[in-house]
Amino acid sequence: MHTTTRSFVTMESRKRYVLLLVVLFCFVHDISTSVTHYSIPEEMKEGSVVANLATDLSMEVKTLNQRKMRLDIIANKKYLDVNKETGELYIVEKIDREYLCPTKSSASCYLKLEVILENPLRIFNIEVEILDMNDNAPQFRRDAIHLDISEATQKGERFSLSNAVDPDVGSNSVKTYHLSESEHFNIEVQTGRDGSKFAELILTQALDREQQAVHNLILTAVDGGTPARSGTVSIVVHVLDTNDNAPAFDTLSYNIKIMENSPIGSLVIHLKAKDLDEGSNSEIIYSYSLYTSEKTQETFNLNPSTGEITVKGMLNYEDFRIYDMEVIATDNGANSLSGQCTIKILVEDMNDNHPEISIKSFQSPVNENIELDTVIAVVSVSDKDSGDNGVVDLHIPDNMPFKLRESSDNYYELVVSEPLDREKVPEYDITFTVTDRGSPPLSDNETMTLELLDVNDNVPQFPQSFSTIRVMENNAPGALLSSLTAFDPDLHENQYLVYFILEKEIANTSMSMLFSINPENGNLYALKTFDYEIEKEFLFHIEARDSGSPPLSSNVTVHIIIVDQNDNAPVIVSPWRAHGSVVEEKIPRSTDKGSLVAKVIALDTDSVHNSRITYQFLQVTDATLFNLDQYNGEIRTMRMFSYRDPRHQRLVVVAKDNGEPALSATVTIKLSTVETAVKAYSDMTEVPLEYDIFSDLNLYLVIGLGSVSFLLLITILVTIVLKCQKPKPSKAAPPCRNSVISERNSTIADSTLVSNDAYWYSLFLAETRKGKLVVRQPVPKGSRYIVSSIPRGTGVTDTSDSAASTLQSDKSHKFYMVALFVSKTPAHECHDRASLTLGKIVNQSDRSVVLKLRSEKALVLFSAPD
């Protein structure tokens, strides 16, 4: 029998070693048995080779399969196996020594194997020792260790702690313990009989629960392996309380103030004593000491559990002002401890009396114009309390025109500080408020009403100072034009208004004859029918006067504008014709194209808009022969006469104004063409016509017609002179239509000049080669005029006061007549307007002006109205 031993060790470098002990036993029989020992570390990787059995057992590798080599493991698991091709013993599953050998009774752990071969049969016993590795850390049986230690425990006392367990063996097991840093505890490591290590906790310093009730420590167990492993456990030390602290108040003495008449049950103070102990050791009971008087205990109640002191009896500052007491706080510990404090309660006077106010004098009502600093009322105030509680202040609202003035102790005068105006504030509710200086302050008030009497201090006011009223002409007499009402904020008779028209004469006519106003309501009425062509506007004043004393008044300027109606039809003033007769004119047949044949002039006395006149043909013999300018009424030839044209042409011209509806007038002109070399009249800017050589027949005709025209003109002029010498027409008579009478041989040499000015109606020039010109024009109301025509180059001739002058001349001069129509115009305005319109003033006096026309054809004399 022999033994063979081999060692196989794998360290951290994973080098494998095998310790082989082979003991060979030889039997006398044919079967021989041997034991082979191997040593391997635990936790080797799967597939790791432990040893080569073929070599160690002196067997040929080729015969292993033939001899049916097998490996039996005396264990629950198959950790090892043999490679029959190579004869190597290798790891099939990781080996955990602590699992394989859970008990630590022996430091060695073996895994027993049997290798069986047949032909011949042989059995080899193999022992594989599993070497321990430090693969387990020390562990405590519990996560925390709780210890209850009284704060009265003396230092040096020991407390056992549960030890840590490490499955590893030998040097890999628990070696020592460490404790976290603590000023109260330390540990001491002890060794047991079985070699295990355990620690004891030692109290190194006395505990105080009031300072620290719980101590948290960490105990660490460390093994001896390389590298070392460790495990920890928490040690919680609960310090048990002992009654070592007496109750204590926040302060040893209290000073409390309380108001008199405080209700029963009112809290005076809540005492709170503190005991640092816990449990029954901290439960406190409050009580009065023997030094507290019975009066105090009867007046105040002490709650033994809460320490609240409340009012038990009535407090009266006048009876008892100071209460002293001593309160003891005792805990419920086995050996009870106590603390005490003193309390001084001061009873304060209460502001329990309201101030009083008394109105000694009050004046109401007063005039609104009362003077400043006038005394309205006298007031006195008082308070039964003392000190600040008895000091009072009196005031009134800030937004009033009054102020308080102290006259003597607790007496005040109410005076006017700002001007009063009843129209803004008719009355004042004055509230007198008296307040003491107690805490909290008490007050009282009283309200008086001050009424203001009205004074006539407001002038009647119209909504606007200037009122424009438009009145359509031809109004009905008595028609309401407008309501001009004023407002007076005063009261009663100071408010009653009466309306007047301030007298003003216009053209010797009083306004009261034209207009009427209702004195009570200011309604303005028209007393007559107005005619725009006579009166265009009125300007006067209406006064509103109140009934106060003295009365106040104001006025409004009224501008009456007469609005024109289209109530006047145009009047044909040129060519003049007698009562519907046809105007006959002769023109040379050789008249050129564009020559002026005739000019129709119409006047309309309406306003500018309604008097704008347009002309058009109503009938015409040949529409291709004549052209009518619709604006100036000029009739001109559109072409020269031909032999086919009839000798007589009949033209009907209508003059239509611009009103709604439009009014019109017509004139019929019969033109006869004659064989003569006389040229047609040109524009008014042309020079006077010169005589041409007539044929014998035409000469006789012209002489005959001139004689007849001359006789007719003389008759007309004489008639005009006689009429002008008659008395002046009535002012109320309306003006007649304007007209001009001329001889049949006369023609129009200038166009009508129409001015937009209200003082000018019309201006025109007429000329004749021979004979007289007469202007017939009624004198407008409020004015008169004299028209005179003077030959060019002559001096100014005298004029008479007749409505028109007869013009005489010799045959060597041509005369031009100017007719000026002036309405209600002062003399100086007439002169100025004439100079601006017609020409240059060459001579003037207070009552007349001599004007030189711009065309230098005549001088005109204007005489001022009387």
Buried (B, 14 or more C-beta within 10 A) or exposed (E): EEEBBBBBEBEEEEEBBBBBBBBBEEEEEEEBBBBBBBBBBBBBEEEBBBBBBBBBBEBEBEEBEEBEBEBEBEEEEEBBBBBBEBBBBBBEEEBBBBEBBEEBEEEEBBBEBEBBBEEEEBEBBBBBBBBBBBBBBBBBEEEEBEBEBBBEBEEEEEBEBEBBBBBBBBEBBBBBBBBEEBEBBBBEBEEEEEEBBBBBBBBEEEBBBBEEBEBEBEBBBBBBBEEBBBBBBBBEBBBBBBBBBBBBBEEEEBEEEBBBBBEEEEEBBEBEBEBBBBEEBBBBBBBBEEEBEEEBBEBBBBEEEEBBBBBBEEBEBEEBBEBEBBBBBBBBBEEBBBBBBBBEBEBBBBBBBBBBBBEEEBEBEBEBBBEEEEEBBBBBBBBEBEEEBBBBBBEBEEEBEBBBEEEEEBBBBBBBEEEBBBBEEEEBEBEBBBBBBBEEBBBBEBEBEBEBBBBBBBBBBBEEEEBEBEBEBEBEEEEEBBEBBBEBBBBEEBBBBBBBBEEEEBEEBEBBEBBBBEBEEBBBBBEBEBBBBBBBBBEBBBBBBBBBEEBBBBBBBBEBBBEBBBBBBBBBBBBBBEEEEEBBBBBBBBBEEEBBBBBBBBBBBBBBEBBBBBBEBBEBBBEEBBBBBEEEBBBBBEBBBEEEBEEEBBBBBBBBBBBEEBBBBBBBBBBEBBEBEBBBBEEBEEEEBEEEEBEEEBEEBBEEBBEEBBEBBBEBBEEBBEEBEEEEEEEEEEBEEBBBBBBBBBBBBBBBEBBEEEBBBBBBBBBBBBBBBBBBBBBBBBBBBBBBBBBBEEEBBEBBEBBBBBBEBEEEEBBBBBBBBBBBBBBEBBBBBBBEBBBEBEEBEEEBBBBBBEBEBBBBBBBBBE
